[in-house]
Amino acid sequence: MVQEISIAQLQEMLESGADLVDVRESEERHGESLEFPSSKHWPLSNFGLYKTEISQYHPTVFYCSTGMRSAIAAEMAEIWTPQVLFSLRGGMMHEIREKQRQQDIR
């Protein structure tokens, strides 16, 4: 079963060794991505090409712009690994909106 996580939970998971996968298309990235040493880019349009690359030893977190495609990717990948898979709730847009909200509060 795929689990949704928050950006705060993501940080903890990455520190514990989870992999991070951006499933947005290349043209959507425009410099906005979550860059961590373990991050990968597997566009959903070619997602099946990466099934042998998913970790069999670490959880994987998928993200996209809004969280919809990352949930789909995580569901697809469930048959590729015994590890628990996660989707970033709200995707990149949620993170961007949160940063803007925090700036507006200040």
N, C-alpha and C positions, 0 to 999 in steps of 0.2 A: 504494500500500500504506500502510495506517495504521500509525503507529508509536506505541508507548507511551513516555511520559516520566515522570520523577520530578518531585517538587515543586522540587527544586534545579534541574533542567533547565528547568522552567517559568519560573523567575525569569530565567534567562539569555535564554530565547526572547522573553519579554515585553520585556526591555530592548532586544532587537534588532528589535522592532516587530511581533511576532506578535499576532494577535487571540486573545481568550479568550472562550469561549462556554459558559455554564452551561445544560445541557439538562434540569435538574431541573424539576419542576412548581412552580408558584408557591407552593403550600402547603407544599412541602418546604424552602423556603429559610430560614425562621425566623431571619433575621439572619446565618446562616452562609453566607458566600459569599466567593469570592476577588475582591475589588474592585480592579480596576486601571482606568486610563483607557480601555483598549481593550476592557473586558469587556462582554459582551452576554448577554441572557437569551432563549434560544430553546427553550422547552419541547419535549421530544421529541414530545409529543402533537400539536403543531402545526408540527413541524419543517419540513415541506415549504413552508410559507408564507415561509420565509426564504431560499430557494435563490438568489434574486437579490441577497441582501445579503452573501453570503459573499465574502471578499476574493479577488480575482483576482491580487493583487500580494504578499500577505503570507501566511505559514503561519498556520493556525488550530489552536488547541488547544481541545478539548472536554473538559468535566468534568461529573460527576454525583456521586451519593453514594458509589458503590462502584467506578465505572469501567466497568461493563457497558454502561449506556446511552450513555455517551460514546463507547465503541468502536463501537456501532451507528450513532450519529449520524455519526461520522467516516467510516465505510464508506458510508453513504448519501450523504454530501456529496462523495465522491470524483468523482462524475460532474458536479458543479457547478463545479469549479475545477481548474486545472492545478497548484495549489500542493500541497505536502505537508501532510497533515493528521495531527494528533496526538490521543491520548487520554491523560488524566492517570491514571497507574497507581494503582489503589486509590481514586481519587476523594477526596471530602471526608472520608470516614470514615477513610481512611488518614492524612490530614493531622492529623485530630483525635487519633487513636490515637498518632501520633508525638509530638505535643505533650504528651500525657498521659504517655507513656513517658519523655520527657525530664524532666518535672517529677518523676516517681517516682525517677529516678536521682539527682536533686539532693537 
